[in-house]
Amino acid sequence: MRPPCEQVVKYVLPAVRSIVAKDLIENHGFTQVAAAKKLGTTQAAISHYMYSRRGDKWIDELKRNNIIMVKVKEVTSGITEEKYDSIHVVSKLCELCITLRSVDGSSVQCNCS
């Protein structure tokens, strides 16, 4: 059995990054390079997110979860309003992991804290 945080890193985090990256690029005029810098990843990873080569298996499930999507939109808003740098984004992604742990019926439980 794999630890829950391993599942988050392998499946959920790429899906969250994909959702945020697509929103930044498609709705807020960010380039792939700028989105990568804000998310603390590479332009190549952003390209994979944009073409659904990473994170695509969990995107639909996350989008159905209103509690998680509020957190995801908080990350996007913080980036676009220039309130969050990449370090703050990482902190918010950790909060998202904690939120996943507390959501009833979540198929991924995280023990990050």
N, C-alpha and C positions, 0 to 999 in steps of 0.2 A: 504494500500500500504506500502511495506517495504522500508526503506531507501536504497539507492544504495550501501552504504558501507556494509550493512548487507548482501546483495547479494554477494558482493565480498568476505566477510569473510566466508560465508557458501558454496559458489560454486567455485569461481575462485581461491582463495588462496590454498585450498586443491589440485586443479588441477595443479597449478604452483608448489607446493611442490612435488607433485607426479612426474611431469616431471623432476624436478631437482634431486630428490632422485634417480629415476631410472637411470638417466644419471651418477650420481656420483658412484652408485653401479655397474652398468653394464659396464660402459666405463672407469671408473677411479679407480677402485679397492677399493672404500670406503666400510667399513662395515656399517650395518644398524645403529649401535651405533654412528659411526663417522659422518655419514650423518645427523643423528638426532641432534647431538651436533652442527653441522654447521648451520642447519636450525632452531635451537631453538625449537625443538619439542622432542618427545619421540621416543624410538626405536619401541614401539608398533604402533605409528602413521606411522612410516616409513614402517613397515610390512604391514599395511593396504594399503599404497600407492603402495607397490610392488605387491600386489595381487589384485589391482584395487577395493578395498573395500571403498576407499575414493577418491573423486575428479574425478572419471572416466567419469562423465557426461559432463564435460567441456573440457576434454583433447583434443578431436578432434577439437573442435571449436577454442581453443587457438592455436593449432598447425597450423591451416589454416591462422592465422593472423601473417604475417611476422613481423610487428612492435612489437607485443607482444613477439614473439619468439626471436627477437634480445635481448630484455630485459632479457628474461629467460636465454638465453645462456650467457649473461653478468654475471648473478648471478652464474651460474655454473662455468664459467671461473674464476671469482674472488675467488671462493671457492677452486678450484683445484690448482690455482696458489698461494694460501695462501695470497691473497691480502685482503680478506674479512673475518672478524670474524662474529659471529652470530649477533652482533649488526649492523654491516654494511649490512648484508643480510636483516635484517628487514628494514633498510633504503631503500635498493634497491627494496624491495617488495612494499614499499609505493610509490616509483617512478613508479612502474609498475601500481599501482592503478591510479595514475595521468595520465599515458599514456592511460589507458583504457578509462578514461573520455574524452580524446581528440581525440580518434580514431573515425572517421566517421562510422556510421552504427553499432557501438558496441551496443549489446543488454543489456549490463550492464554499467551504468554510475555511477561513484564514486565521491562523494563529500568529500574526505578526507581532503583536504587542506583548 
